[in-house]
């Protein structure tokens, strides 16, 4: 497997998991009693972190504010496409509040990743 595939496969797998979950008709409850928005937040936080990792080449020194912005944008746009997809699933509807939870989750994860990368650089941990 090429290095590029190795970096992007986790993010693509998370996108597939999100797509699969969005394809379930009449999804009424989430595991563990999570709210809908909490589920969106967590799923897209993971996606944002995985896209950040892939865009940064899997190394702290690759994480920049620009890469963070790009990672958030990829996750947020995927959230828009996911909400659009739900228009075609029986019992599901697109919801701007769901997308806001998607974007917020991705944003929080990306911000944490960017801050951690800068902290690693300040401490001299160029991993």
N, C-alpha and C positions, 0 to 999 in steps of 0.2 A: 504494500500500500504506500502511495506517495505521501510525503510529509504534508502536502496541502490537504489531501483527503483525511489524513489523521487529525489535522487541526479542525477541519470543518464538519467531520462526521458527527461529533456530539451535538453541534448546533442544528444540523439537519435532522438528527434523530429527535431532538426536542421539538422542532417544527412539525415533524410527522406525528408526534404524540399529541401536540396541541390540535392538529388537524383531525386526528382520530377522535379526540374528546369532543371536538366541535361537531362531529358527524353523528353523535349519539342523539337520537330524537327524544324529545321530552325529558331531558336531563333535569331531575328535580332536586336531588341532593348530592353533595360531594362527599367523598370519604372523610371520616373524622368530623363530620358536621361543619366543615368549613363553609363560609359564605361564598357566594358566587364571585364577589369582587376579590376576596382573599385568594381564591383559587386562581383567578386571572393574575393577580399581583405576583404570586409565587411562581406560576408557570412562566411568566414573562421576565421575572427577575432572573430565573435560571437561563432563559434564552439570551437575555442581555449579557450576562456573564460569559456564556459560551461563545457568543459572537465577538465579544471583546477579546477573549483568549485567542480566537481564530485570527482576527484582524491584527493582533499584536504579534503573531507568529509564535505564540506560546511562551513568550519571555517577558519579564517585567520591563526590560528596557524598550520593548516594542509598544508599551502602553503610553499613549500621549492623550492630551485633551482632544486632539483632532480624531484620533482613533476611537476615543470614547464617544464622541459625537456621532461618528459613523456607525458604531455598534448600536447606540440607542436608536438611530434612524432606521436601521435594518429591522430591529425588533418592533419598533412602533409601526412601521409600514406593514410588517407581517401581521400585526394586530388588526390593521385596517382590512387587509385581505381576508383575515379569519372572520371578522364580523360580516363582511360581504358574503363569504361562503355560507354563513348561518342563515342567510335569506332563503337558501335552497334546501334547508334541512327541516323536515316536518317537526313542528313544535318548538323551533328555535327562531329567534329574531335577532337582528343586529341591534346593538345598544351602545350608544356613545359612552355611557358610564362604564361599560365593560372595557371599551378601548382606553378610557382614561386610566383604569386600573392596570391595564396592560402596559401603557406608556410609563406610568408611575413605577411599576415594578422594575421594568427595564432600566429606568433612570436611576433608581436607588442602587441597583446592582452595579451599574456602570460607574456611578460616582464612587462607590466603595472601592471598586477595582482601580480606578484612576488614583484615588488617594492612597491606596495601599501600594501601588507601583511607585508613586513619588516618595512615599515613606521608605520603601525598600532601597531606592536610589540614595536617599539621604543617609541611610544606615550603611551604605556600601554593599548591599546585597544585590548584585547584578546577576540575577538568575535568569 
